[in-house]
Amino acid sequence: MKLSRFGLALAGLLLALGAQASEYSQGINNSNYALDDVKPWAEGKYAIPDYPAAPDWIGFYIGPEISNKYFADSKSLTLGDDGVIRLILRVQSPAGAENLSVEGIQCVEGSYRSYAFGDSINKRWIESMRTDWRKIDYYDKLRRTLREDLCVDKTAPKSAEQAIKLLRAASWH
């Protein structure tokens, strides 16, 4: 009697496994898992802003060993639907020389992209020849600091206004 109950239980188990395998092979699967909806990140469209005529520079602190000064233009700061914070950056040397660039920071991946570099004589942008996204390197203190200041828990702010508030809170003046 015990053997026949075991045999029935085993037969039931095999039938259940066979039915599950049949559903799986027909493409029917459980969509209750969050991973089923995850799509790979894709960059959204972005147009390089006009060269800044009257920027609103927010200075931010990189570290005591850095002699350059760093600024972000709050007027150019945007947050795309793709989660990328884009802004114009200015680096000023102790001698007064300036470099401008249009940059994007992707919080989740910890990556960046340079879209364009400033031509201060002709007041125009020169588009970057590198269009790839690169990981923020440990030694890239500028972008690492921006990510730390703007990306709370490696997450993009909810809006450009929130990003500006975060940047102002971290600013040194």
Protein Blocks (a to p, Z undefined) as FASTA:
>chain_A
ZZmmmmmmmmmmmmmmmmmmmmmmnopacfkbfklmpccddddddddddddfbdcddddd
fbjklmbdcdddfklpccdfkopacdddddddfkopacdddddddfknopacdfbdcdfk
lopadddfblcdcdddfklmmlmmmmmmmmgghiacfbfklmmmmmmmmpcZZ
